[in-house]
């Protein structure tokens, strides 16, 4: 698994930095870890945290606007309202 993650992070960071016009900057954190979700509530909290990252980074003004976010799908399922 460490070799796979090293390859994945290396490849995606080069592409992302090229797209963002950045060079020689770290894209990923140095370490990763796994974590078991212990309850449906904990899973929902993690999903909300991840969905909020593009907003916190100033890339979009709402979670639903991020093209790769599950927030848009959830809003569609809820008739345009997120819970």
PyMOL Python script that loads the backbone (N, CA, C, O; Angstrom):
from pymol import cmd

cmd.read_pdbstr("""\
ATOM      1  N   UNK A   1       0.802  -1.195   0.000  1.00  0.00           N
ATOM      2  CA  UNK A   1       0.000   0.000   0.000  1.00  0.00           C
ATOM      3  C   UNK A   1       0.856   1.275   0.000  1.00  0.00           C
ATOM      4  O   UNK A   1       0.528   2.214  -0.726  1.00  0.00           O
ATOM      5  N   UNK A   2       1.939   1.344   0.786  1.00  0.00           N
ATOM      6  CA  UNK A   2       2.759   2.561   0.755  1.00  0.00           C
ATOM      7  C   UNK A   2       3.302   2.882  -0.647  1.00  0.00           C
ATOM      8  O   UNK A   2       3.355   4.049  -1.035  1.00  0.00           O
ATOM      9  N   UNK A   3       3.700   1.870  -1.395  1.00  0.00           N
ATOM     10  CA  UNK A   3       4.222   2.114  -2.747  1.00  0.00           C
ATOM     11  C   UNK A   3       3.124   2.652  -3.668  1.00  0.00           C
ATOM     12  O   UNK A   3       3.376   3.528  -4.495  1.00  0.00           O
ATOM     13  N   UNK A   4       1.927   2.133  -3.524  1.00  0.00           N
ATOM     14  CA  UNK A   4       0.802   2.609  -4.337  1.00  0.00           C
ATOM     15  C   UNK A   4       0.493   4.064  -3.999  1.00  0.00           C
ATOM     16  O   UNK A   4       0.304   4.883  -4.899  1.00  0.00           O
ATOM     17  N   UNK A   5       0.440   4.386  -2.720  1.00  0.00           N
ATOM     18  CA  UNK A   5       0.147   5.764  -2.311  1.00  0.00           C
ATOM     19  C   UNK A   5       1.245   6.727  -2.762  1.00  0.00           C
ATOM     20  O   UNK A   5       0.955   7.850  -3.175  1.00  0.00           O
ATOM     21  N   UNK A   6       2.507   6.289  -2.684  1.00  0.00           N
ATOM     22  CA  UNK A   6       3.613   7.127  -3.154  1.00  0.00           C
ATOM     23  C   UNK A   6       3.457   7.434  -4.637  1.00  0.00           C
ATOM     24  O   UNK A   6       3.613   8.580  -5.058  1.00  0.00           O
ATOM     25  N   UNK A   7       3.147   6.399  -5.437  1.00  0.00           N
ATOM     26  CA  UNK A   7       2.966   6.586  -6.873  1.00  0.00           C
ATOM     27  C   UNK A   7       1.773   7.509  -7.140  1.00  0.00           C
ATOM     28  O   UNK A   7       1.870   8.438  -7.941  1.00  0.00           O
ATOM     29  N   UNK A   8       0.663   7.253  -6.476  1.00  0.00           N
ATOM     30  CA  UNK A   8      -0.549   8.042  -6.688  1.00  0.00           C
ATOM     31  C   UNK A   8      -0.326   9.514  -6.335  1.00  0.00           C
ATOM     32  O   UNK A   8      -0.700  10.403  -7.100  1.00  0.00           O
ATOM     33  N   UNK A   9       0.281   9.766  -5.180  1.00  0.00           N
ATOM     34  CA  UNK A   9       0.527  11.147  -4.766  1.00  0.00           C
ATOM     35  C   UNK A   9       1.518  11.836  -5.695  1.00  0.00           C
ATOM     36  O   UNK A   9       1.345  13.011  -6.019  1.00  0.00           O
ATOM     37  N   UNK A  10       2.534  11.133  -6.121  1.00  0.00           N
ATOM     38  CA  UNK A  10       3.525  11.719  -7.020  1.00  0.00           C
ATOM     39  C   UNK A  10       2.894  12.112  -8.349  1.00  0.00           C
ATOM     40  O   UNK A  10       3.080  13.227  -8.836  1.00  0.00           O
ATOM     41  N   UNK A  11       2.158  11.195  -8.915  1.00  0.00           N
ATOM     42  CA  UNK A  11       1.530  11.434 -10.226  1.00  0.00           C
ATOM     43  C   UNK A  11       0.492  12.560 -10.152  1.00  0.00           C
ATOM     44  O   UNK A  11       0.507  13.478 -10.972  1.00  0.00           O
ATOM     45  N   UNK A  12      -0.398  12.484  -9.175  1.00  0.00           N
ATOM     46  CA  UNK A  12      -1.464  13.490  -9.099  1.00  0.00           C
ATOM     47  C   UNK A  12      -0.920  14.862  -8.716  1.00  0.00           C
ATOM     48  O   UNK A  12      -1.448  15.874  -9.178  1.00  0.00           O
ATOM     49  N   UNK A  13       0.120  14.927  -7.885  1.00  0.00           N
ATOM     50  CA  UNK A  13       0.666  16.232  -7.510  1.00  0.00           C
ATOM     51  C   UNK A  13       1.330  16.909  -8.701  1.00  0.00           C
ATOM     52  O   UNK A  13       1.212  18.123  -8.862  1.00  0.00           O
ATOM     53  N   UNK A  14       2.027  16.144  -9.538  1.00  0.00           N
ATOM     54  CA  UNK A  14       2.631  16.744 -10.742  1.00  0.00           C
ATOM     55  C   UNK A  14       1.563  17.316 -11.662  1.00  0.00           C
ATOM     56  O   UNK A  14       1.703  18.432 -12.163  1.00  0.00           O
ATOM     57  N   UNK A  15       0.503  16.561 -11.883  1.00  0.00           N
ATOM     58  CA  UNK A  15      -0.581  17.024 -12.762  1.00  0.00           C
ATOM     59  C   UNK A  15      -1.296  18.228 -12.154  1.00  0.00           C
ATOM     60  O   UNK A  15      -1.539  19.219 -12.843  1.00  0.00           O
ATOM     61  N   UNK A  16      -1.633  18.148 -10.874  1.00  0.00           N
ATOM     62  CA  UNK A  16      -2.346  19.247 -10.210  1.00  0.00           C
ATOM     63  C   UNK A  16      -1.509  20.520 -10.202  1.00  0.00           C
ATOM     64  O   UNK A  16      -2.029  21.597 -10.492  1.00  0.00           O
ATOM     65  N   UNK A  17      -0.232  20.418  -9.878  1.00  0.00           N
ATOM     66  CA  UNK A  17       0.624  21.600  -9.858  1.00  0.00           C
ATOM     67  C   UNK A  17       0.775  22.191 -11.254  1.00  0.00           C
ATOM     68  O   UNK A  17       0.835  23.412 -11.401  1.00  0.00           O
ATOM     69  N   UNK A  18       0.837  21.348 -12.277  1.00  0.00           N
ATOM     70  CA  UNK A  18       0.906  21.851 -13.648  1.00  0.00           C
ATOM     71  C   UNK A  18      -0.378  22.614 -13.990  1.00  0.00           C
ATOM     72  O   UNK A  18      -0.317  23.707 -14.555  1.00  0.00           O
ATOM     73  N   UNK A  19      -1.537  22.042 -13.650  1.00  0.00           N
ATOM     74  CA  UNK A  19      -2.811  22.699 -13.925  1.00  0.00           C
ATOM     75  C   UNK A  19      -2.962  24.014 -13.164  1.00  0.00           C
ATOM     76  O   UNK A  19      -3.575  24.960 -13.658  1.00  0.00           O
ATOM     77  N   UNK A  20      -2.408  24.064 -11.976  1.00  0.00           N
ATOM     78  CA  UNK A  20      -2.517  25.257 -11.137  1.00  0.00           C
ATOM     79  C   UNK A  20      -1.405  26.266 -11.415  1.00  0.00           C
ATOM     80  O   UNK A  20      -1.384  27.348 -10.828  1.00  0.00           O
ATOM     81  N   UNK A  21      -0.484  25.912 -12.309  1.00  0.00           N
ATOM     82  CA  UNK A  21       0.613  26.812 -12.631  1.00  0.00           C
ATOM     83  C   UNK A  21       1.620  26.953 -11.507  1.00  0.00           C
ATOM     84  O   UNK A  21       2.276  27.985 -11.370  1.00  0.00           O
ATOM     85  N   UNK A  22       1.735  25.902 -10.700  1.00  0.00           N
ATOM     86  CA  UNK A  22       2.685  25.911  -9.585  1.00  0.00           C
ATOM     87  C   UNK A  22       3.809  24.955  -9.889  1.00  0.00           C
ATOM     88  O   UNK A  22       3.608  23.962 -10.589  1.00  0.00           O
ATOM     89  N   UNK A  23       4.976  25.233  -9.382  1.00  0.00           N
ATOM     90  CA  UNK A  23       6.089  24.318  -9.571  1.00  0.00           C
ATOM     91  C   UNK A  23       6.888  24.171  -8.297  1.00  0.00           C
ATOM     92  O   UNK A  23       7.097  25.145  -7.574  1.00  0.00           O
ATOM     93  N   UNK A  24       7.333  22.969  -8.018  1.00  0.00           N
ATOM     94  CA  UNK A  24       8.182  22.717  -6.871  1.00  0.00           C
ATOM     95  C   UNK A  24       7.520  22.890  -5.517  1.00  0.00           C
ATOM     96  O   UNK A  24       8.206  22.997  -4.501  1.00  0.00           O
ATOM     97  N   UNK A  25       6.201  22.920  -5.489  1.00  0.00           N
ATOM     98  CA  UNK A  25       5.500  23.069  -4.217  1.00  0.00           C
ATOM     99  C   UNK A  25       4.839  21.751  -3.822  1.00  0.00           C
ATOM    100  O   UNK A  25       4.369  20.997  -4.674  1.00  0.00           O
ATOM    101  N   UNK A  26       4.813  21.492  -2.538  1.00  0.00           N
ATOM    102  CA  UNK A  26       4.142  20.288  -2.052  1.00  0.00           C
ATOM    103  C   UNK A  26       2.643  20.416  -2.317  1.00  0.00           C
ATOM    104  O   UNK A  26       2.055  21.481  -2.134  1.00  0.00           O
ATOM    105  N   UNK A  27       2.051  19.331  -2.742  1.00  0.00           N
ATOM    106  CA  UNK A  27       0.612  19.316  -2.986  1.00  0.00           C
ATOM    107  C   UNK A  27      -0.101  18.492  -1.922  1.00  0.00           C
ATOM    108  O   UNK A  27      -1.174  18.872  -1.453  1.00  0.00           O
ATOM    109  N   UNK A  28       0.489  17.373  -1.543  1.00  0.00           N
ATOM    110  CA  UNK A  28      -0.100  16.475  -0.546  1.00  0.00           C
ATOM    111  C   UNK A  28       0.657  16.591   0.766  1.00  0.00           C
ATOM    112  O   UNK A  28       1.828  16.970   0.788  1.00  0.00           O
ATOM    113  N   UNK A  29      -0.016  16.264   1.853  1.00  0.00           N
ATOM    114  CA  UNK A  29       0.665  16.170   3.140  1.00  0.00           C
ATOM    115  C   UNK A  29       1.607  14.980   3.105  1.00  0.00           C
ATOM    116  O   UNK A  29       1.415  14.049   2.324  1.00  0.00           O
ATOM    117  N   UNK A  30       2.630  15.013   3.959  1.00  0.00           N
ATOM    118  CA  UNK A  30       3.646  13.967   3.960  1.00  0.00           C
ATOM    119  C   UNK A  30       3.114  12.603   4.385  1.00  0.00           C
ATOM    120  O   UNK A  30       3.627  11.582   3.928  1.00  0.00           O
ATOM    121  N   UNK A  31       2.128  12.560   5.223  1.00  0.00           N
ATOM    122  CA  UNK A  31       1.676  11.270   5.722  1.00  0.00           C
ATOM    123  C   UNK A  31       0.198  11.047   5.436  1.00  0.00           C
ATOM    124  O   UNK A  31      -0.554  11.985   5.171  1.00  0.00           O
ATOM    125  N   UNK A  32      -0.188   9.809   5.494  1.00  0.00           N
ATOM    126  CA  UNK A  32      -1.599   9.467   5.377  1.00  0.00           C
ATOM    127  C   UNK A  32      -1.895   8.382   6.413  1.00  0.00           C
ATOM    128  O   UNK A  32      -0.992   7.688   6.879  1.00  0.00           O
ATOM    129  N   UNK A  33      -3.121   8.255   6.750  1.00  0.00           N
ATOM    130  CA  UNK A  33      -3.500   7.227   7.706  1.00  0.00           C
ATOM    131  C   UNK A  33      -4.910   6.765   7.387  1.00  0.00           C
ATOM    132  O   UNK A  33      -5.689   7.473   6.748  1.00  0.00           O
ATOM    133  N   UNK A  34      -5.212   5.583   7.838  1.00  0.00           N
ATOM    134  CA  UNK A  34      -6.569   5.086   7.651  1.00  0.00           C
ATOM    135  C   UNK A  34      -7.323   5.231   8.971  1.00  0.00           C
ATOM    136  O   UNK A  34      -6.725   5.339  10.042  1.00  0.00           O
ATOM    137  N   UNK A  35      -8.621   5.231   8.867  1.00  0.00           N
ATOM    138  CA  UNK A  35      -9.454   5.417  10.045  1.00  0.00           C
ATOM    139  C   UNK A  35     -10.781   4.711   9.824  1.00  0.00           C
ATOM    140  O   UNK A  35     -11.430   4.904   8.796  1.00  0.00           O
ATOM    141  N   UNK A  36     -11.175   3.912  10.769  1.00  0.00           N
ATOM    142  CA  UNK A  36     -12.466   3.239  10.691  1.00  0.00           C
ATOM    143  C   UNK A  36     -13.558   4.203  11.117  1.00  0.00           C
ATOM    144  O   UNK A  36     -13.452   4.854  12.156  1.00  0.00           O
ATOM    145  N   UNK A  37     -14.600   4.293  10.316  1.00  0.00           N
ATOM    146  CA  UNK A  37     -15.763   5.096  10.697  1.00  0.00           C
ATOM    147  C   UNK A  37     -16.548   4.265  11.715  1.00  0.00           C
ATOM    148  O   UNK A  37     -16.932   3.129  11.438  1.00  0.00           O
ATOM    149  N   UNK A  38     -16.777   4.835  12.871  1.00  0.00           N
ATOM    150  CA  UNK A  38     -17.389   4.075  13.951  1.00  0.00           C
ATOM    151  C   UNK A  38     -18.905   4.227  14.029  1.00  0.00           C
ATOM    152  O   UNK A  38     -19.574   3.499  14.761  1.00  0.00           O
ATOM    153  N   UNK A  39     -19.438   5.178  13.268  1.00  0.00           N
ATOM    154  CA  UNK A  39     -20.888   5.370  13.304  1.00  0.00           C
ATOM    155  C   UNK A  39     -21.308   6.100  12.038  1.00  0.00           C
ATOM    156  O   UNK A  39     -20.481   6.739  11.388  1.00  0.00           O
ATOM    157  N   UNK A  40     -22.578   6.011  11.683  1.00  0.00           N
ATOM    158  CA  UNK A  40     -23.069   6.782  10.528  1.00  0.00           C
ATOM    159  C   UNK A  40     -22.867   8.284  10.731  1.00  0.00           C
ATOM    160  O   UNK A  40     -22.608   9.006   9.768  1.00  0.00           O
ATOM    161  N   UNK A  41     -22.979   8.755  11.953  1.00  0.00           N
ATOM    162  CA  UNK A  41     -22.782  10.177  12.245  1.00  0.00           C
ATOM    163  C   UNK A  41     -21.339  10.597  11.947  1.00  0.00           C
ATOM    164  O   UNK A  41     -21.103  11.654  11.363  1.00  0.00           O
ATOM    165  N   UNK A  42     -20.390   9.772  12.346  1.00  0.00           N
ATOM    166  CA  UNK A  42     -18.985  10.091  12.084  1.00  0.00           C
ATOM    167  C   UNK A  42     -18.708  10.137  10.583  1.00  0.00           C
ATOM    168  O   UNK A  42     -17.989  11.017  10.110  1.00  0.00           O
ATOM    169  N   UNK A  43     -19.273   9.200   9.841  1.00  0.00           N
ATOM    170  CA  UNK A  43     -19.118   9.201   8.385  1.00  0.00           C
ATOM    171  C   UNK A  43     -19.699  10.479   7.795  1.00  0.00           C
ATOM    172  O   UNK A  43     -19.068  11.099   6.938  1.00  0.00           O
ATOM    173  N   UNK A  44     -20.869  10.878   8.226  1.00  0.00           N
ATOM    174  CA  UNK A  44     -21.495  12.107   7.733  1.00  0.00           C
ATOM    175  C   UNK A  44     -20.645  13.329   8.062  1.00  0.00           C
ATOM    176  O   UNK A  44     -20.512  14.229   7.233  1.00  0.00           O
ATOM    177  N   UNK A  45     -20.070  13.371   9.258  1.00  0.00           N
ATOM    178  CA  UNK A  45     -19.194  14.491   9.633  1.00  0.00           C
ATOM    179  C   UNK A  45     -17.976  14.575   8.721  1.00  0.00           C
ATOM    180  O   UNK A  45     -17.580  15.669   8.320  1.00  0.00           O
ATOM    181  N   UNK A  46     -17.384  13.445   8.395  1.00  0.00           N
ATOM    182  CA  UNK A  46     -16.215  13.426   7.509  1.00  0.00           C
ATOM    183  C   UNK A  46     -16.607  13.863   6.103  1.00  0.00           C
ATOM    184  O   UNK A  46     -15.875  14.616   5.460  1.00  0.00           O
ATOM    185  N   UNK A  47     -17.752  13.397   5.624  1.00  0.00           N
ATOM    186  CA  UNK A  47     -18.231  13.801   4.293  1.00  0.00           C
ATOM    187  C   UNK A  47     -18.430  15.312   4.254  1.00  0.00           C
ATOM    188  O   UNK A  47     -17.999  15.963   3.302  1.00  0.00           O
ATOM    189  N   UNK A  48     -19.068  15.875   5.260  1.00  0.00           N
ATOM    190  CA  UNK A  48     -19.293  17.328   5.321  1.00  0.00           C
ATOM    191  C   UNK A  48     -17.964  18.087   5.349  1.00  0.00           C
ATOM    192  O   UNK A  48     -17.816  19.120   4.695  1.00  0.00           O
ATOM    193  N   UNK A  49     -17.011  17.571   6.105  1.00  0.00           N
ATOM    194  CA  UNK A  49     -15.699  18.215   6.187  1.00  0.00           C
ATOM    195  C   UNK A  49     -15.032  18.250   4.803  1.00  0.00           C
ATOM    196  O   UNK A  49     -14.529  19.290   4.380  1.00  0.00           O
ATOM    197  N   UNK A  50     -15.033  17.122   4.113  1.00  0.00           N
ATOM    198  CA  UNK A  50     -14.405  17.044   2.793  1.00  0.00           C
ATOM    199  C   UNK A  50     -15.143  17.930   1.795  1.00  0.00           C
ATOM    200  O   UNK A  50     -14.513  18.636   1.008  1.00  0.00           O
ATOM    201  N   UNK A  51     -16.462  17.896   1.824  1.00  0.00           N
ATOM    202  CA  UNK A  51     -17.241  18.723   0.904  1.00  0.00           C
ATOM    203  C   UNK A  51     -17.020  20.217   1.146  1.00  0.00           C
ATOM    204  O   UNK A  51     -17.138  21.016   0.217  1.00  0.00           O
ATOM    205  N   UNK A  52     -16.705  20.594   2.367  1.00  0.00           N
ATOM    206  CA  UNK A  52     -16.484  21.993   2.682  1.00  0.00           C
ATOM    207  C   UNK A  52     -15.110  22.522   2.295  1.00  0.00           C
ATOM    208  O   UNK A  52     -14.906  23.736   2.262  1.00  0.00           O
ATOM    209  N   UNK A  53     -14.168  21.639   2.004  1.00  0.00           N
ATOM    210  CA  UNK A  53     -12.804  22.082   1.700  1.00  0.00           C
ATOM    211  C   UNK A  53     -12.704  23.032   0.510  1.00  0.00           C
ATOM    212  O   UNK A  53     -11.993  24.031   0.623  1.00  0.00           O
ATOM    213  N   UNK A  54     -13.367  22.792  -0.628  1.00  0.00           N
ATOM    214  CA  UNK A  54     -13.263  23.747  -1.738  1.00  0.00           C
ATOM    215  C   UNK A  54     -13.813  25.137  -1.393  1.00  0.00           C
ATOM    216  O   UNK A  54     -13.327  26.144  -1.909  1.00  0.00           O
ATOM    217  N   UNK A  55     -14.820  25.188  -0.525  1.00  0.00           N
ATOM    218  CA  UNK A  55     -15.369  26.472  -0.094  1.00  0.00           C
ATOM    219  C   UNK A  55     -14.340  27.174   0.789  1.00  0.00           C
ATOM    220  O   UNK A  55     -14.069  28.360   0.600  1.00  0.00           O
ATOM    221  N   UNK A  56     -13.766  26.452   1.749  1.00  0.00           N
ATOM    222  CA  UNK A  56     -12.763  27.032   2.639  1.00  0.00           C
ATOM    223  C   UNK A  56     -11.547  27.518   1.862  1.00  0.00           C
ATOM    224  O   UNK A  56     -10.916  28.502   2.246  1.00  0.00           O
ATOM    225  N   UNK A  57     -11.215  26.830   0.770  1.00  0.00           N
ATOM    226  CA  UNK A  57     -10.065  27.223  -0.060  1.00  0.00           C
ATOM    227  C   UNK A  57     -10.397  28.386  -0.988  1.00  0.00           C
ATOM    228  O   UNK A  57      -9.512  28.907  -1.666  1.00  0.00           O
ATOM    229  N   UNK A  58     -11.659  28.797  -1.026  1.00  0.00           N
ATOM    230  CA  UNK A  58     -12.060  29.913  -1.874  1.00  0.00           C
ATOM    231  C   UNK A  58     -12.206  29.551  -3.343  1.00  0.00           C
ATOM    232  O   UNK A  58     -12.201  30.431  -4.203  1.00  0.00           O
ATOM    233  N   UNK A  59     -12.335  28.266  -3.635  1.00  0.00           N
ATOM    234  CA  UNK A  59     -12.469  27.820  -5.023  1.00  0.00           C
ATOM    235  C   UNK A  59     -13.895  27.954  -5.530  1.00  0.00           C
ATOM    236  O   UNK A  59     -14.110  28.145  -6.727  1.00  0.00           O
ATOM    237  N   UNK A  60     -14.860  27.859  -4.646  1.00  0.00           N
ATOM    238  CA  UNK A  60     -16.282  28.030  -4.960  1.00  0.00           C
ATOM    239  C   UNK A  60     -16.943  28.693  -3.759  1.00  0.00           C
ATOM    240  O   UNK A  60     -16.363  28.749  -2.675  1.00  0.00           O
ATOM    241  N   UNK A  61     -18.156  29.193  -3.956  1.00  0.00           N
ATOM    242  CA  UNK A  61     -18.835  29.836  -2.829  1.00  0.00           C
ATOM    243  C   UNK A  61     -19.782  28.887  -2.093  1.00  0.00           C
ATOM    244  O   UNK A  61     -20.136  29.141  -0.942  1.00  0.00           O
ATOM    245  N   UNK A  62     -20.192  27.804  -2.741  1.00  0.00           N
ATOM    246  CA  UNK A  62     -21.006  26.790  -2.071  1.00  0.00           C
ATOM    247  C   UNK A  62     -20.467  25.409  -2.402  1.00  0.00           C
ATOM    248  O   UNK A  62     -19.848  25.210  -3.448  1.00  0.00           O
ATOM    249  N   UNK A  63     -20.702  24.469  -1.519  1.00  0.00           N
ATOM    250  CA  UNK A  63     -20.222  23.098  -1.716  1.00  0.00           C
ATOM    251  C   UNK A  63     -20.766  22.479  -2.997  1.00  0.00           C
ATOM    252  O   UNK A  63     -20.069  21.721  -3.671  1.00  0.00           O
ATOM    253  N   UNK A  64     -22.001  22.802  -3.328  1.00  0.00           N
ATOM    254  CA  UNK A  64     -22.643  22.209  -4.502  1.00  0.00           C
ATOM    255  C   UNK A  64     -22.001  22.655  -5.813  1.00  0.00           C
ATOM    256  O   UNK A  64     -22.151  21.978  -6.830  1.00  0.00           O
ATOM    257  N   UNK A  65     -21.297  23.769  -5.808  1.00  0.00           N
ATOM    258  CA  UNK A  65     -20.675  24.285  -7.027  1.00  0.00           C
ATOM    259  C   UNK A  65     -19.424  23.512  -7.428  1.00  0.00           C
ATOM    260  O   UNK A  65     -19.016  23.571  -8.588  1.00  0.00           O
ATOM    261  N   UNK A  66     -18.810  22.795  -6.505  1.00  0.00           N
ATOM    262  CA  UNK A  66     -17.591  22.046  -6.811  1.00  0.00           C
ATOM    263  C   UNK A  66     -17.972  20.830  -7.654  1.00  0.00           C
ATOM    264  O   UNK A  66     -18.730  19.969  -7.206  1.00  0.00           O
ATOM    265  N   UNK A  67     -17.447  20.768  -8.861  1.00  0.00           N
ATOM    266  CA  UNK A  67     -17.866  19.753  -9.839  1.00  0.00           C
ATOM    267  C   UNK A  67     -17.658  18.323  -9.356  1.00  0.00           C
ATOM    268  O   UNK A  67     -18.386  17.422  -9.773  1.00  0.00           O
ATOM    269  N   UNK A  68     -16.692  18.104  -8.499  1.00  0.00           N
ATOM    270  CA  UNK A  68     -16.365  16.735  -8.074  1.00  0.00           C
ATOM    271  C   UNK A  68     -16.926  16.409  -6.697  1.00  0.00           C
ATOM    272  O   UNK A  68     -16.530  15.415  -6.087  1.00  0.00           O
ATOM    273  N   UNK A  69     -17.827  17.220  -6.208  1.00  0.00           N
ATOM    274  CA  UNK A  69     -18.364  17.033  -4.866  1.00  0.00           C
ATOM    275  C   UNK A  69     -19.651  16.227  -4.878  1.00  0.00           C
ATOM    276  O   UNK A  69     -20.462  16.332  -5.798  1.00  0.00           O
ATOM    277  N   UNK A  70     -19.821  15.430  -3.852  1.00  0.00           N
ATOM    278  CA  UNK A  70     -21.077  14.708  -3.683  1.00  0.00           C
ATOM    279  C   UNK A  70     -22.185  15.637  -3.180  1.00  0.00           C
ATOM    280  O   UNK A  70     -23.357  15.259  -3.183  1.00  0.00           O
ATOM    281  N   UNK A  71     -21.828  16.832  -2.754  1.00  0.00           N
ATOM    282  CA  UNK A  71     -22.837  17.773  -2.246  1.00  0.00           C
ATOM    283  C   UNK A  71     -23.858  18.125  -3.315  1.00  0.00           C
ATOM    284  O   UNK A  71     -25.040  18.279  -3.010  1.00  0.00           O
ATOM    285  N   UNK A  72     -23.427  18.255  -4.549  1.00  0.00           N
ATOM    286  CA  UNK A  72     -24.353  18.554  -5.642  1.00  0.00           C
ATOM    287  C   UNK A  72     -25.355  17.445  -5.858  1.00  0.00           C
ATOM    288  O   UNK A  72     -26.533  17.699  -6.110  1.00  0.00           O
ATOM    289  N   UNK A  73     -24.883  16.202  -5.758  1.00  0.00           N
ATOM    290  CA  UNK A  73     -25.793  15.062  -5.907  1.00  0.00           C
ATOM    291  C   UNK A  73     -26.795  15.020  -4.764  1.00  0.00           C
ATOM    292  O   UNK A  73     -27.972  14.721  -4.972  1.00  0.00           O
ATOM    293  N   UNK A  74     -26.328  15.318  -3.560  1.00  0.00           N
ATOM    294  CA  UNK A  74     -27.224  15.297  -2.406  1.00  0.00           C
ATOM    295  C   UNK A  74     -28.270  16.399  -2.540  1.00  0.00           C
ATOM    296  O   UNK A  74     -29.435  16.188  -2.201  1.00  0.00           O
ATOM    297  N   UNK A  75     -27.868  17.572  -3.032  1.00  0.00           N
ATOM    298  CA  UNK A  75     -28.814  18.676  -3.221  1.00  0.00           C
ATOM    299  C   UNK A  75     -29.868  18.303  -4.258  1.00  0.00           C
ATOM    300  O   UNK A  75     -31.047  18.617  -4.091  1.00  0.00           O
ATOM    301  N   UNK A  76     -29.440  17.630  -5.337  1.00  0.00           N
ATOM    302  CA  UNK A  76     -30.399  17.191  -6.362  1.00  0.00           C
ATOM    303  C   UNK A  76     -31.396  16.199  -5.767  1.00  0.00           C
ATOM    304  O   UNK A  76     -32.594  16.276  -6.041  1.00  0.00           O
ATOM    305  N   UNK A  77     -30.898  15.269  -4.953  1.00  0.00           N
ATOM    306  CA  UNK A  77     -31.779  14.263  -4.345  1.00  0.00           C
ATOM    307  C   UNK A  77     -32.765  14.890  -3.349  1.00  0.00           C
ATOM    308  O   UNK A  77     -33.867  14.379  -3.148  1.00  0.00           O
ATOM    309  N   UNK A  78     -32.354  16.001  -2.731  1.00  0.00           N
ATOM    310  CA  UNK A  78     -33.200  16.654  -1.726  1.00  0.00           C
ATOM    311  C   UNK A  78     -34.035  17.766  -2.334  1.00  0.00           C
ATOM    312  O   UNK A  78     -34.638  18.556  -1.608  1.00  0.00           O
ATOM    313  N   UNK A  79     -34.078  17.837  -3.646  1.00  0.00           N
ATOM    314  CA  UNK A  79     -34.851  18.892  -4.304  1.00  0.00           C
ATOM    315  C   UNK A  79     -34.206  20.261  -4.199  1.00  0.00           C
ATOM    316  O   UNK A  79     -34.887  21.285  -4.164  1.00  0.00           O
ATOM    317  N   UNK A  80     -32.849  20.263  -4.147  1.00  0.00           N
ATOM    318  CA  UNK A  80     -32.127  21.528  -4.112  1.00  0.00           C
ATOM    319  C   UNK A  80     -31.746  21.989  -2.726  1.00  0.00           C
ATOM    320  O   UNK A  80     -31.048  22.993  -2.583  1.00  0.00           O
ATOM    321  N   UNK A  81     -32.191  21.275  -1.690  1.00  0.00           N
ATOM    322  CA  UNK A  81     -31.848  21.658  -0.326  1.00  0.00           C
ATOM    323  C   UNK A  81     -30.958  20.598   0.294  1.00  0.00           C
ATOM    324  O   UNK A  81     -31.282  19.411   0.255  1.00  0.00           O
ATOM    325  N   UNK A  82     -29.834  21.023   0.867  1.00  0.00           N
ATOM    326  CA  UNK A  82     -28.965  20.082   1.563  1.00  0.00           C
ATOM    327  C   UNK A  82     -29.375  20.013   3.012  1.00  0.00           C
ATOM    328  O   UNK A  82     -29.973  20.946   3.547  1.00  0.00           O
ATOM    329  N   UNK A  83     -29.050  18.903   3.644  1.00  0.00           N
ATOM    330  CA  UNK A  83     -29.406  18.744   5.058  1.00  0.00           C
ATOM    331  C   UNK A  83     -28.228  18.970   5.944  1.00  0.00           C
ATOM    332  O   UNK A  83     -28.348  18.877   7.166  1.00  0.00           O
TER     333      UNK A  83
END
""", "prot")
cmd.dss("prot")
cmd.show_as("cartoon", "prot")
cmd.util.cbc("prot")
cmd.orient("prot")
